[in-house]
Amino acid sequence: MSVFDYTTQPGFDLISETPNAGTTVDPKEVQLWFGPQHPGITGNMSVQLWLEGDTIKRGITHVGYLHRGFEKLMERRKFIQSFPIVCRMCVAEPDTTEYLLASSLEELSGLDQAVPEKGQWLRTLVMEMSRLQVTLMVMGGQVGTMGMGTAPNWTYTLRDFLLDSFEELTGGRVYHMYITYGGVRRDLTPGFAQRLEATLDRIEERLPYLDDLILNSAVFQQRTQGVSVVPAEWADELGITGPVLRAMGVARDTRRDYPYLKYPELDFKVCTATGSDIYARTQVRRAEIAESIHIIRQILQMMPQEGPYCAKLPNMLTWTIPAGSTYVRAESSRGEMGFVMVTDGSDTIRRVHLRGPSYTNAVTILERMLPGMNIADLSATMVSLQTCPPEIER
Amino acid sequence: MFDINHGNLDDSPDVGQEIVRRIHDRFGDFPARFQKADLVRLDVPQKDIIPVLSWLRTETPFVQLTHLTAVDWLEDGQFELMYLVTAPDLMVSLHLCVRLDRAKAEAESVFNLWLQAETYEQEINEMFGIHFPGSPRQGVPFILEGWRDMPPMRRDFDTVAYCDRTHPVRPGREHQDSRVYVGRKFGEKGYLK
């Protein structure tokens, strides 16, 4: 294996997280906890660092500050009661987990064929809106980690306009609980498409200015080009997906490779970049913003105006699903998210397991990238890997 | 990836059927279920799981470990490990499921095949109590720092009893069910009339 493995480092005991007995501690080495309370950390996690000067010698990711036992909770509840739980698995992007829950149980119960055409279009719409708003947030967060304040203000404002649309459509700005078994909960409100189109125009109009502030900025280029390069051979060894993979020049995207919902009917390209550094990952996200806008416009044009948006559902209090197991996946803004779903013929889930890209990005990849990294680049690296703690500890 | 004995998988019209046929030829006739175009489930005996995974990893395009998780089949006295391996270039995944004796919850590590397995195995070790000898982070807390109880994802772990034990009731109350106290104060319907 070509990947650096810090556990083989001499003189370091992983269990006690201390140097082995008899090992001389380097007097120049400083141990530092980066997070869980730190403006540069991505959510409720921490990275335990060993530093020499401002160079990181090694580090360990610690999660668990946000563990709420979602998977266990879902095993003890009726199927319909899981929606308020799954949306919390990734705070910024709840629609993907809602879709995964709905589609996995629909598949096991045979309800998947009953989802109406319009329900599928509306699901595709919110999934893509969700990808867009998170990508805007991450673009801003990326430059924010370098002390550049203007671009985050712009991207967060643009994201807020999209949250207005979510609020109008679903009733919630952050947690939507819009996708349900058999389709979605409600239809578009009158004039929604025009208002969303206006928001897309507003975002699109700002993109050249954001390019000047971010990708064309000499400061940003110096801080990101050639920094935190993810080696290409890690792609398959570590199961990398999403923008981190596409920044290596690998054109893989769950929406195209494992078609679901209405994506096969849409015209979109898989955005890639080369370099595999923070700059390349930002380039991919910038291109994906434009592509998401393009996709949403197509959806608004192609979606049927009339028709049911949700199938007739069984009684949710007595609904049982035959025994079986499956794996469903969808492309979130971070990469492939998937649900392993196991049912046993009862009215509750037997076992559900979320496979999220952060699981690999925040632990396996990050820990192997840390040795030799300058501490000033750590926040930017974590944002570029889009590490999302609730998705790791569920 | 080229399998010298059987030709290139990429040329096969149905990759799922073809890979299952080759696994059957090499390792035995395991039950297989073709769930959808990109997903095949195989139930593999415990003794065969590492040879099958090693072969898939080194000699076929199934190079990615997409996830590894466990299911507790308490009534059967077994755990089930579920390995999802994916051929990203062929866009097909295999769900390899293996049953373990619950009384001897131990399985071989796949850390040597996929480095990321260390975290999956660490979590399963913590949450289900399944031991993976040789995996680097066995016994190292991942999510549950300072946990002293039964592994909590086991089906016989009683969450209510754990809460009662761990979090004492507030003074003046006999138990944790807040509905009773809300009812006493606000009426049975739980709101002020």
Interface residues (C-beta under 8 A of the other chain):
Chain A: M1 V3 D5 T7 L14 I15 V63 G64 H67 G69 E71 K72 E75 R76 E107 D236 E237 L238 G239 R252 D257 Y258 S325 T326 Y327 E336 G338 V340 V342 R350 R351 H353 R355 Y359 T360 V363 T364 E393
Chain B: Q35 K36 D38 L39 R41 V63 Q64 L65 T66 H67 T69 V71 D72 M82 L84 T86 P88 M91 S93 H95 C97 W114 L115 Q116 E118 T119 P136 R137 G139 V140 P141 F142 I143 L144 E145 P152 M153 R155 T159
